Amino acid sequence: MLDTSGANPSETDIGEPVSMVDFAYESIVAGIIAHRYAGGDVLQEARLAQALGLSRTPVREALGRLEGEGLLVRSGRTLLVRAVTVKDYLEALHVRRLVETEAIALGYDAVALDVLEDLRARVVALVAPRAISAEEHWQLDNDIHQTIANASGNDLLAQLIADLRLKTRLFNLQKVSNRFEPRREEHLRIIDALIARDREGARQAMLEHLDNVKNSILSIIGR
């Protein structure tokens, strides 16, 4: 979540500190990701403002932003957390397959070797049955994929990948919990190809990783 301590934020046109809008936005997103606000849950502006210790104005702006991004949907005057269906998840994975393989092909030699070695060490350290939270798994997964996306040098592409990854993150992660060890090995292959500056190897490793994620979901739902 956003650290607003010591900040001297600029103000919006209505006089609210920008950081308060960002704080509200990131707090609500964190709640959705952690499934504290599940798909179909009603989000009430007044209750959120009270829980976050904010006025209603920044919360209202944050909710509007989330609605615009498709994380919330409106039913009459009520805002609901969008339920991510299997169809939504698979569609997002399909687009990720296209854009993340392009990103890694563009930025295969742009990530510093010390950054790659650090990511590799973190992946190697994830040895089952070590107790580790789902959030820690997600953070490492995000660090790997978003580091690669940012290395593409294309800001629009990197933001698209971040948005798509958020959508897949909202899907019930317990449905892919059996992929711990395969995912670990797939991430190592991606990182090792980047360390070797192997453009095609990196692209192929990313392609196989995302295809395997998709196939695991298809096997679970019986398609």
N, C-alpha and C positions, 0 to 999 in steps of 0.2 A: 504494500500500500504506500501511497505517497507520503513522504515525510515533509510536513509543512512547518517544522520547527524553525524558527529564526527567519522565515521567509518574509519578504516584503513585496507581496504580489501586486501586479497591476490589477485594474478593476475592469469589469465588464461595463457595458453601456448603462446597466441598471445599478451599478455601484457595488455589486458583490465581488469579493476577491475571487480571481480566477482559480486560485488554489483550492478554494472551498468546493467549487464545482468539480474539479478534478478529484478531490478527496472523496466526494460523494459518489462520483462515477466509479472510481477504482474500488471503493468499499462495496458497492452493489455488485460489481462484476466479480469480486472475490467471493461474495456470498453465493452467487449463481454457480461459479466454478466448483465451490465446495459443496454444492447441492443443499446449502442451507435454505436457498430459495429454489425449489424444484420446479420442473416444467408444469405449468398450469397454476402455480401459486399467484395470488393477487399481491401486487406491491402497492402499498398505500403511502402516498407522499407524506402525510402527517406522521405516521408511525415511524417511517424511515428517518425523517428529520429528527424526531425525538431520540431514536436509538443512536444516531450519529452525532447528536449534540449540535445540530446545525439549524439554521432557519430553513423554511420551506423552499425559498427561492433557488438556492444551489441544487437542492434535491430535485426540484421540478426540472431544472435544466439538464441535470444528469439523466433523469428518466426520459426526457425527450431525446437526448442523444442516443440512449440505448434503444429506444423505439426506432429511431432512424437507422440504426445499425442492424436492426432485425432481431436483437436479443429479447426484446419485449414486443408483445402484440396487444392490440387494443380490442376489447369487446365492449362496445358501447362507450361508456366513459371510464371503464376499468382497464388498468394495465396488468397484463399477465406475463409471467416468464414464459418464453417460447419453449415448447417441448420439442427437443430434437429427436426426430424419428430415425429409424434405420435408413429410410430413403434419403433424408437430409444428410446423414452421416456418410453414406456411400457416394452421394453426389459431391460432397465436399472432398472426400478422398480422391475421387476421379479428377477433380480440378487440381488438387495438390499434386497428384502424379504428374500432371502436365507442367505445372509451374515450378515445383521443387527440383525436378530433374533439369529444367532449364537454369534455375538458379545455381545449382551445383556445377553445371557445365561452365557457367560464366565466372564463378568465383572459386574454382577448384584450387587455384594457386595464390589466393589472396588472403587466406587466414594464416596468421603468424604460427610458426611451428610450436612455439611455447604454449599458445592457446590450445592447439590441437593436442599436444601432449598432456596438458592439464585435463581436457575433456576425456581423453583416453584413460587416464588414471582414475577419474571419477567413475567411468563405466566399469572398468576392471574391478573396482572396489565394491560394486553391487553384486555381491555373491549371495545367492539364496542359501539358507533361509534367514539371512540377516534381517533383523526387524528394521524396516524403513517405511516411512509414511508414503501414501499415494502422492502427496504434495511434493515430496522430495524426488520421487520418480518423475513426476511431471516437470519439475524445475530443470532437472538434468536433460530430459527429452527436449524441452523447450530451448535450453541453452544450445544444444547441438543443432537443432533445425534452424533456429533463428540466427545463430552465428553464420551458418551457411547462407541463409537468405540475405543477410546484411552484406555478406562478402560479394554478392552478385554485383554490387554497385548500382543497382536499380532500386530506388526507394519505393516506387509504386509496386514493384514485384514483391519486395520485402514486406510491405504493408498488407498486400493481398494474402501472402502466406500466413502472416500473423492472424489475420481475420479468419481465414479458413481453419487454422489450427485451433482457434478459440471455439469455433462451432463444433469441431470434432471433440474438443475437450468437454463440452457440455453433455455429450453422450455418456451413458452410464459406463464408467470405466471398468466396473466389475465384469462386464461382458467380455473383456479382453484380458482379464487377469492371468489367464493361462499362457500368455505370451511373454512372460518375464524373461526366460532364458533365450528364446529365439530373438527377441528384440535386442537384448544385450549383445548377442553375437552380430546381429545386423548392424548395429551402431558401430561396433568395432571395425567391421569391414568398411563402412563409410569413412570413418576417421583414418584408418590405415591407408586407404586410397588417397585421401587428401594429403596425408603426410608424405606419401610417395609422389605427390603432384601428378597423379594418374587421372587425367580428365575423364576418359571413357570408363575406367574402373570405378571412379566415384559416381558417375552418372548411373551406371548399371547397378551399383550397390544401393543407391537411393531408390531406383525403380523397383528392385526386388523387395526392399524393405516395405515400401508402400503397398505393393501388390500382396505381400504376405499379411499385412494388416487387414486389407480388404478380404482376403480369402479366409482369414480366421473368423471374421464377422459372418461371412456367407455360410461357413460350416456350422456356426452356432445357431443361425436362424433356419438352417436346412434348405438353403437355396442351391 
